[in-house]
């Protein structure tokens, strides 16, 4: 299985959800969320680490982020 584009560009998942703060015990509990929905846009400003629960809420309830709502990681 090919690696996702975000892995190829060097992005690494955070150990916690950037939406709710959940601290994962296992890396599989976290996912990479593309703010603009474009899986080819791997800019660090477009990628955030979210937990499974927040990923579901974002998809189901439309609680997504928009580009201007986030402060870039430093």
C-alpha positions in Angstrom: 0.0 0.0 0.0 1.5 3.4 -1.0 2.3 5.9 1.7 -0.1 8.9 2.0 1.2 12.2 0.5 1.4 13.8 4.0 3.9 11.1 5.1 6.0 11.6 1.9 6.3 15.4 2.7 7.5 14.7 6.3 4.4 15.6 8.3 4.1 13.5 11.5 1.0 13.0 13.6 0.9 14.8 16.9 0.5 12.6 20.0 -2.8 14.3 20.7 -5.9 15.5 18.9 -5.5 19.2 17.9 -9.3 19.7 18.1 -10.2 18.2 21.5 -6.8 17.5 23.2 -7.3 13.7 23.5 -4.0 12.0 24.2 -3.7 8.8 22.2 -2.4 5.6 23.7 -2.0 4.2 20.2 -1.0 6.0 17.0 -3.9 4.4 15.2 -6.4 6.4 17.3 -5.3 9.5 15.4 -5.8 10.6 11.8 -4.5 13.4 9.6 -7.2 15.9 8.7 -6.8 18.1 5.6 -8.5 21.4 6.4 -9.3 22.3 2.8 -10.3 18.7 1.9 -7.6 18.4 -0.8 -5.6 15.3 0.0 -2.8 16.6 -2.3 -2.4 19.8 -0.3 0.2 18.7 2.2 1.2 22.1 3.4 1.8 22.1 7.2 -0.8 24.8 7.4 -3.4 22.5 5.9 -2.7 19.4 8.1 -4.0 18.7 11.6 -4.0 15.6 13.8 -7.5 14.6 15.0 -8.9 11.7 17.0 -11.4 9.2 15.6 -14.2 10.9 17.5 -13.4 14.4 16.2 -13.0 13.0 12.7 -16.5 11.6 12.9 -17.9 14.8 14.2 -16.2 16.9 11.5 -17.6 14.6 8.8 -21.1 14.1 10.3 -21.9 17.5 11.8 -19.8 19.7 9.6 -17.7 21.0 12.5 -14.7 21.4 10.3 -12.1 24.1 10.4 -11.5 26.7 7.9 -8.0 27.9 7.0 -8.2 31.2 8.9 -9.4 29.6 12.1 -6.2 27.8 12.9 -2.9 29.1 14.3 0.0 27.4 12.5 2.2 25.0 14.5 5.6 26.4 15.3 
